[in-house]
Amino acid sequence: MTKIADQLQLIPPYCPNSRCLFHFGTESKFFVKNGWALTDKPPFKNQRYKCKSCGEHFSANTFGLDYRRRLAGLSENVLHYSLNGMSNNSIARLLDVAEGTIRDRLKEMARQSLYFEKEHLPNKIREDVAYDGFETFTHSQFSPCYVNTAVGSHSMFIYHNTFSPLNRKGRMTEEQKIKNRELILKHGLYPRDSVYEETCYILKNLATIGAGRTLYTDKHKAYERAVHSFTFPMDFETISSERRRDPSNPLFPVNHLHSLYRHFFSSQKRETIAFQKHEAALLEKMQLMKIYRNFMNPKFVRKNKFDPHAHEWSPAMYVGVIDKILNFNEVFGIRKLKTQMKLDQKETNFVNRIYPYSRQVIAA
């Protein structure tokens, strides 16, 4: 009954027809109620609507995460379990569903979180930024990679995540060397300048809103090349990787985030069997952690004597884009469509799960 009561109060936020005048939303009443549809899943009685402009028919379910899903109400549990250390198979066993269902829900939530984030990005950075890469691998240790990450020094707001494939380096056994050569002959080398290119992408995004602030990085040569590749309006300072990684270190925000990746992701624990099988799964997990940390959790769980609001404010509250910690429904309650978003090429590739250099087949 609660679900039906919620539907009675629902005001459709937009017309799902991408060619309609009201596709991007409006405050005017562009629809009329058009009866009810009986379904075999919650809410069992589904309010139907019709757009007065284009004649499109849609229902209350159209705007929810469970649209065209056989099982309703799983997504919130899937998100919390996944971001608190459980593997997809473990979640599937706990919820008594197929593992593919878990992957499907995580994929859809990652897309929705990107759309939500696009609408709630700060217009100006009022703090310094720490930047570094998180080194991991996808599919096998013959495909190492960097997740390039920019984090606010005070708020710990995660501004950007991008992916850089790496070629395997370091000591290998003879068998591993043979295997590595076979993979290179079959697929070719990964782009050698991927860290530099992804760093340029992030720095150009930061430059538009971060003029006058300071960017802290370690002494990775690709970072310095990227900073000097164009007129970068932020100050630039490098920090030795040998410096103690405590809160006095300017790179602490990004180091702290990377330690959370290791702690909370089953796929990033040492010697795990739950590693990410391809690039799309890794980036989607990082995107979900990004939205979870920025909008749905306080900066720190415990009180902090240097920051009295750390246990009460989320990073997004520090940067001024929201005024409270959001719950699941406030972030994922209204399903957005790709046709409503203005995405750059990298974001479009993320939504479509396109990674041209991938050695794995990635389902769309």
Secondary structure, 3 states (H helix, E strand, C coil): CHHHHHHHHCCCCCCCCCCCCCCCCCCCCCEEEEEEEECCCCCCEEEEEEECCCCCEEEHHHHCCCCCCCCCCCHHHHHHHHCCCCCHHHHHHHHCCCHHHHHHHHHHHHHHHHHHHHCCCCCCCCCCEEEEEEEEECCCCCCEEEEEEEEECCCCCEEEEEEEECCCCCCCCHHHHHHHHHHHHHHCCCCCCHHHHHHHHHHHHHHCCCCCCEEEECCCHHHHHHHCCCCCCCEEEECCCCCCCCCCCCCHHHHHHHHHHHHHCHHHCCCCCCCCCCHHHHHHHHHHHHHHHHHCCCCCCCCECCECCCCCCCHHHHHCCCCCCCCHHHHHCCCCCHHHCCCCHHHHHHHHCCCCCCCCCCCC
